[in-house]
């Protein structure tokens, strides 16, 4: 059983002819093909966008939920000491070596 769309259920042949006549008067015969082409492109883009969303939803529903897998821990992990090379807080940074702007000439 199909349900009619609310605003289209009373439109028949005479009503469609009247709508087409009004559109022809408003836009003129020169603009009708351009108008129809634009409407066709718009409908194509809308269908493409909705099918993309539908495919994304279907793929998300079919995809199994991601389970958090934790990597195995090493058997005997020995902590390593780290060497702190940063200067103490408030101390001046070590001087940097400044290179000459041009390489030395080969004389």
Secondary structure, 3 states (H helix, E strand, C coil): CCCCCCCCCCCCHHHHHHHHHHHHHHHCHHHHHHHHHHHHHHHHHHHHHHHHHHHHHHHHHHCCCCCCCCCCCCCCCCCCCCCCCCCCCCCCCCCCCCCCCCCCCCC
